[in-house]
């Protein structure tokens, strides 16, 4: 029997970035692949972001989410914790995730260390990622080693700029080879200053604009989270092309809190 030729499947997010096109995503807390399929079936999103920093999951869940995304030609990003980022990010990439969002970095040195863990252990890349026999994008487990090096380079590496120290070092961070995307985090930024976001919204907005400006200056894609489509234009005018809209838990909480309150009040009148 003739051996079937295995071809490395494309990385959806990397392809869109390379072509200079905009990208759309939404955030999921549940690792249940069904929700990934539901998002993909709408045809409105280029990729989902699984917020693994917030939610419980198994390594098998990561593979199932990647499979579900592939059914709809959709990519997937995982947001990972700082402390175990190397282990989890490598497992997510090997499961088929197209992108990783790294949280809580403070310094350029931390960013460089992370990128080294994500790149191939080869003479060209000088990284620490070997050739594990996992499914990867499109279940291509047995591609040649040189193709595997290319596959790792296709994974989009995104970094949260959410600490004062990271903001202070934004120029150097965006100058590091391997930083593809950044996203400003207002909550952690204000926490790193020992203050509340609600009391410092205007100042925080100015810092976010600064991060976007510096990222674009260095050819790094700034990604922004929005609550509704009408929020896009503000960021489009700043040069942003990458958007994440909606949060699974936030939307459910609004239903339970707002509509639930009305239902409770109505029921109490009976």
Secondary structure, DSSP 8 states (H G I E B T S, - for coil): -----------HHHHHHHTT--EEEEEE----HHHHHHHHHHT--SEEEE-TTTS---HHHHHHHHHHHHTTT-EEEEEE-STTHHHHHHHHHHHT-SEEEE----SHHHHHHHHHHHSBSSTTT--SB-------GGG--S--HHHHHHHHHHSEEEEEE-SHHHHHTHHHHHTSTT--EEEE-HHHHHHHTTS-GGG-HHHHHHHHHHHHHHHHHTT-EEEEEESSGGGHHHHHTTT--EEEEEEHHHHHHHIIIIIHHHHHHHHHT-
